[in-house]
């Protein structure tokens, strides 16, 4: 353990080692309200538990520092096999990792510097671990505040969606990135005599998470321990959830709120996968004020009125010109006391002739519309958000060229929806594997089509996500597809549109067969959209938040270095995507970390089985004694029957080779 001099009334404590039941120790940092006798002064604790290397975060910064300034101890723990913690890791959210978290919470709750009340707070991985550990209900866990998480790892995580494999994100961002992050060295000044053995154990024992995800292409026992969707009742402490409509994890918040039976609250803004004080699009708020008020009530027993407020606060979005660099969303803050909201109704809109969408029951028996599967439809749909700092959708009309669209007449009055729209489709295909992508759009008076939300289902998963069955060419199937949850206001003179295609590129890996698809409609096959209608309110904020003072701009690199490119090989009829990100962090006075990430993806428009992607992640740690560079590269190529992957990890120290490891695997496609 290392103690640092106090700053701004906060003392920083480095690398307290927490024992677990199998002898492995987890490393923890503390930001403590300054006191010469802090080890015997009781405080409530707010814990963040992730694999994202606490030692790379500058001390006296971030929300842990803020918590300490408000009388809490802010704690950050490295998961087993990561950062400065002992052991190895082969996957995310394992049962051992969850048990570690529960044991750590109870160990913390028994320390002399703890008042016995512990909260878990975190975004993304830290939000996942909060709900997973809460389901084990350790004695000292008093409340959780998960942000940007999901309750179901198969249906709503970054690996699969609707029985389709996600594409760009695990290759271009999180999955491939973690190969390198988990291989980074610990810092010798913090782990003392254990440095060499600790790093060697990580390098030799850690495995890429990606291998597990590709090995489990259907829902089943593998995905259940990390999900709480079928065991909400196991969470027995109060819960305050924070989410964003443009985050990749938009759906779980209201669904989880609906099923929890403990004291609960949910806040959903228009944000992407970033802290609400810096997120794009805004409005941005000082969200830590809300977190601290919640923790003061539950950890300090302060009667501050937080539980007298409406439990649901959400941002009702409305139309903005769909631009990828948009930084603000129009709309208003709305409060509700229950979900589904009071006086909610459902509105059914039927797919009809002349590409129309209307509330009239079909007066004809059967009609049909057909479209040809185009594997790279989706380029206007934005990037699934869970860490890439950009990716808002643009005008949908370029994608709608290759889709079937059905559109209402202009609205006479505003219409607001809260929840998950659903669509019932009657379909057939000429091939045995086909995806169905449905987008709900807001069509402005000038014809611009703005994406509201979307839903996806692989037709082979029509009966079950666990036991897929091929589609019989020409056979008619009824598909029920839930779109992502949203809160959205359609204004007068705007029109509601759905588009139906069979691709969401680059968010989803294309299905492998050239095919033509049919959508049936009419009395015999009433394909229809079902909207969750909420009572319309006046556009005025029903709650006021302290606005964030942080100024944000759309993500950019140098003027001659594109961030998000779409490429077209005319001669080979291939469509590609290229993404570039980089950042530099000063972790302390003697250490700087630079990350550079590049992703390339290419798909044939004539042979949708022919797709390949590579994510290359480069980390450079610059210290007074030189440079350590960690390169991780992940390439995946598909054929009609398999995914072929290669993973390379290379580490150099001051330009000289230090460590190298490769993984080469083939995974049969399970009707993907």
Secondary structure, DSSP 8 states (H G I E B T S, - for coil): -EE---BTTEEEEEEEEEE-TTS-EEEEEEEEE--TTGGGS-EEEEEEEESS-GGGS-SS-HHHHHHHHTT-EEEEEE-TTSTT--S--SSSS-HHHHHHHHHHHHHHHTSTTEEEEEEEEEETHHHHHHHHHHTTT-TTEEEEEEES--S-TTTSSSSEETTEEB-HHHHHSHHHHHHHHTTS---HHHHGGGHHHHHHHHHHH---HHHHHHH--S-SHHHHTT--TT-GGG--SEEEEEEETTSTT-SHHHHHHHH--SSEEEEEES--SS-TTT-SSB--B-HHHHHHHHHHHHHH----SGGGS-SEEEEEE------TT--B--EEEEEESSSS-TT-EEEEEEEEGGGEEESS---SS-EEEEEE--TTTTTTS----SS-S------THHHHTTSEEEE----SS-EEEEEEEEEEEEEEESSS--EEEEEEEEE-TTS-EEEEEEEEEEGGGSS-SSS-----TT--EEEEEEEEEEEEEE-TT-EEEEEEES--TTTB---SS--EEEEEESSSS--EEEEEEE----SS-SS---B-----------TTS-SEEEEEETTTTEEEEEEEEEEEEEEETTEEEEEEEEEEEEEESS-TT-EEEEEEEEEEEEETTEEEEEEEEEEEEE-SSEEEEEEEEEEEETTEEEEEEEEEEEEE-S--
